[in-house]
Amino acid sequence: MEIQKLEEIAKEMRIDIVKMIAEAGSGHPGGSLSCTDILCALYFGGVMRHNAENPDDPDRDRFILAKGHAAPAQYAALAHAGYFPREELATLRKLGTRLQGHPDCKLLPGVEVSTGSLGQGLSIAAGLAAGLRLAENDARVFCVLGDGECEEGQVWEASMFAVHQKLGNLVAIVDCNDLQIDGDIHDVVQTGDLAPKFEAFGWDVVEVDGHDMQALLDVLNACKAAGGEKPHMVMARTVKGKGVSFMENQAGWHGKAPNAEQTEAAIAELTR
């Protein structure tokens, strides 16, 4: 798919994210908007092997959204990919909906596991990658986690496991937007530069502009093609609230829905 078309899909996904969170009156716009381009590249750029008509295909690539509070971004991707009607996005967080505040694998096709407890997603992804290798299945596992999430100790346990098990079929992407609910991640817990830390654990690490679609595709496809015995870590430099100027780089928009006026302004900006 052409880069321009992918960028158009990403823009439509952002509009859907703003609308569904506004309709719900709650949700997490900042981190959903920051990882939109990453998910667009994975689902529509030919990186991930998946099929909405056969979501349980044993040969599919697996996707784990470790930062489960960014579910609106995954829901937008799944809806655009045909896993369920886009009209259903308006039911986010409502009573009886399949679109829970965090992804629920028992309700929605295309969701591999229920996530949201930060720190657990990379462990699940590593376990899936190990299982696929044991089954002699060449499918890959892609996992998106947050940089604030890397303050969780379980992330580093999973990192050791993935390296020890030589999981070259695992590609993790850190959404490095530098903010979490309480503010700048370096003020909450000083993580330092995460890239050399993962390298020290034994990962194959590469950094990329998380909003440059061509660069994302180049890096993700290179990781997919490389395989080998090292798990792959993509440090994607992103902007929290990307695409909506009054949300960008503002920790206050981590978990707050826009009001009617703000929603109108955000959509107007995104549709320009």
Sequence and secondary structure as in RCSB ss.txt:
>XXXX:A:sequence
MEIQKLEEIAKEMRIDIVKMIAEAGSGHPGGSLSCTDILCALYFGGVMRHNAENPDDPDRDRFILAKGHAAPAQY
AALAHAGYFPREELATLRKLGTRLQGHPDCKLLPGVEVSTGSLGQGLSIAAGLAAGLRLAENDARVFCVLGDGEC
EEGQVWEASMFAVHQKLGNLVAIVDCNDLQIDGDIHDVVQTGDLAPKFEAFGWDVVEVDGHDMQALLDVLNACKA
AGGEKPHMVMARTVKGKGVSFMENQAGWHGKAPNAEQTEAAIAELTR
>XXXX:A:secstr
  HHHHHHHHHHHHHHHHHHHHHHT   HHHHHHTHHHHHHHHHSS S   TTSTT TTS EEEESSGGGHHHHH
HHHHHHTSS GGGGGGTT TT S  SS  TTTSTT  S   STT HHHHHHHHHHHHHHTT    EEEEEETGGG
GSHHHHHHHHHHHHTT TTEEEEEEE SEETTEEHHHHS    HHHHHHHHT EEEEEETT HHHHHHHHHHHHH
H SSS EEEEEE  TTTT TTTTT GGGSS    HHHHHHHHHHHT 
